Amino acid sequence: MGPTRRIILCEMLYLSVFSTGAFAANTAHATVASASPYVLNVFTAASNLSNGVQVKSDEAIIEVRALSDDVLRVRVGLNGKMPEDASWAVSTEARQSSASVSAESNASTVGFRTGSLRVKIARKDLHLSITDLEGNVLQEDAPGWPVTFHDQNFRVYKTMPDDEHYFGLGDKMGALDRRGQSFIQWNTDAYKFQESTDPIYKSIPFFLTVHQGRSIGVLFDNTWCSSFDFGKQTSGIYSFGADGGALDYYVVYGPDPKRVLNRYAWLTGLPPLPPLWSFGFQQSRYSYETEKRLREIATKLRADKIPSDVLYLDIDFQQQNRPFTIDSQKFPNFAGMIHDLRQQHFRLVTITDLHIAHLPDSNYIPYTTGIAGDHFVKNPDGSVFVGTVWPGPSVFPEFTRQSTRDWWGQLYANFIAEGVSGFWNDMNEPSVFQTPTMTMPIETQHRIDEPGFSKRTANHLEIHNVYGMENSRATYEGLLKLSPNQRPFVLTRASYAGGQRYAATWTGDNSSTRNHLRLTVPMLLNLGLSGFGMSGADVGGFAGTPQPDLLTKWIELATFQPIDRDHTEKTSADQEPWVHGPEQESIRRRYIEERYRLLPYLYTAAEEMTRTGVPIVRPLFLEFPAATADGHPLDLDTPNQFLFGSDLLVAPFGFPDELDSYNVVLPPGDWFDYWTGKKVAGTLKIQPQLDVLPVYARAGSIIPMQPLTQSTDEIPQGPLTLRLYPGPNCSGSIYQDDGTTLNYKKGDYLRVNFSCEVTDSGLRIHVGVMEGNYHPWWKQYAVQVAGWDSDSARVLIDGKQDANVTSSVGANHMLTLSFPAGREVELQVNHKLR
Ligand code: GLC
């Protein structure tokens, strides 16, 4: 028993044992025997701290501190000293927070108690356990598997109960539940990744556990190549470790999983509120190569009445792929084109990759100013590191320095002046061509010059996994400096824990195949559980060309995802919604239109995410943590179903390559078919149909919707619709603001809460006060009550009849009430029989 062998997967990556670039997940089992592991299992001394406990094991120090009643930090220092207390992920404020604790020691353990947790370390062997105050074990070391070091490499082993489940770690491959799988964290350009590919683009070393209805979160804050194993290598044990850096992890207590996400956001930050237009339909490809072609796409989207907001320019708009240039042959009138596109209500997002073309003596401003400011990453001998990427030989900014990030941010000034609305930071793992490791050599030197860190040089092993995040941070902070009152929109491919503060993300180079459509659901759900709630997958798939039905199904599903961006690679066929003829296009249009109708609901969910850390798309267990008798996550019984916001359940076929019927398992309570208004419950048998994506609304929800528009610039004409699905705890809300500026922070927003109650005689509906200074576009409400089983209704507003209120019962038992907006009202709706 015990960890005498060392897991060597990271070294296998650097040494590129596999030259293909795709590292199969089963490499995670590679181990080597080690001569003398250093094992932390000897108790030498202990002392109480005001916020925790410190234990010595010969020269090693183990500290467990409470940052708050429900957030613990565990750190280990070797050779008698603690490592530097700095982090790219966790804010200084959170790291320096402290909760007072009550020391609790006895003959066999030392430890303490907070307002909600108890920590014990065994004197016998340093076994660490964390329980709630009722004694339920939340996390404990695996007995006989102490923390073990092999030189710089170390590993932590935890007991893995048979009925515990694991979620998070960003958009890693595999099933939603990480149980039985293992993963490497090493940001990797994974073109055409497949279901067995690991690692891929991001490293987000955070996971949630769900055990008998109780959740905790674990952030292993280590930027080096690290790995996680959930019982794949040794059954009954999960483990995590790294190839260097500090042993530093946080345990975040729920027990409700939403609370875990909230506390994780307290540690690593919330995503900023994205601009409203980024929730519109986005059309991209690698590449719209000329101004003429981009204008054609814009014109066709409007002519075909495909609601849309954003067009993308990929690398070919640049001169020879050089970032921050424009090919004036292909785009002769760049600013004029952007101006014209804005007239058509389009926004433009351009790619700005991080690699700067290595062009001495060419008056290429990013290179000359970068060299002048000493802004590029260096080789050990002090020369600038040059690697090949899209522009050919390229140099790489030192994003770990504040001054370099400031310089990078300034590079956006011209694009901002020309009217570009958002920026796309790609290739920032960083991807480097023609090297066996597909990235910088590990000896490359990075200078750290950053508040909180000691000023020092680190090699690429330490910085690799945060490089992409710091690239997107430089962009985000730069954009805010250039346009201080505009919300930046940055899309990044690589990132690390905390990267949600700076950028939205997408899942990289997926394929136009049915299994990739299925993969988008667990990938986006786990991203959301890892802090990245603003995310998307290339709609239609990047590599290859989708069959007509597949593109249609993909557009249907993406309607209910945070980012809805159609994108494809250079050599593939056209992939815009109109390809494949009018029948397919009309289905696609219908779904995109539905997304626009649902924008008030989607935007309200987005705002909730930016306050609470709860993502827009959610696994079912997040909303229904107590839905199963034994507390297992409901999602294990309902593969590929998910929630869009808190109230809409989306149920795509788990295996879209089969045509058989499938079961949808609804969470407890009543639901309504979103498309037909019919009340449903329990398990439903669904026969797949090309033009139907099953969606259900929770009984007890009120969903704000708007009249159809062709873009988010357009002011909706007509009432704000409140789709009301009667049921228990019936409520809903709407959040609105101007959609682009930061004025909402100064009170220019609007929030209205709605509630309803089913009574013996009908329904009581409450429309709350308008909170905030923002004046909405609607003058009227149209409340649509689903499942109304009377022929008509008698409506009282604030107890009186009012001529301004109209009611009618339409198709699908839908009662519609219309009345003026503007003040708090209470409606009483009674059955009125014929
Ligand atoms: C990478 C990106 C892809 C982009 C291409 C060209 O493969 O992941 O989205 O289109 O580079 O810039």
Boltz pocket constraint, residues with backbone or C-beta under 6 A from the ligand:
constraints:
  - pocket:
      binder: B
      contacts: [[A, 191], [A, 285], [A, 286], [A, 314], [A, 315], [A, 351], [A, 426], [A, 427], [A, 493], [A, 508], [A, 509], [A, 542], [A, 567], [A, 568], [A, 569]]
      max_distance: 6.0
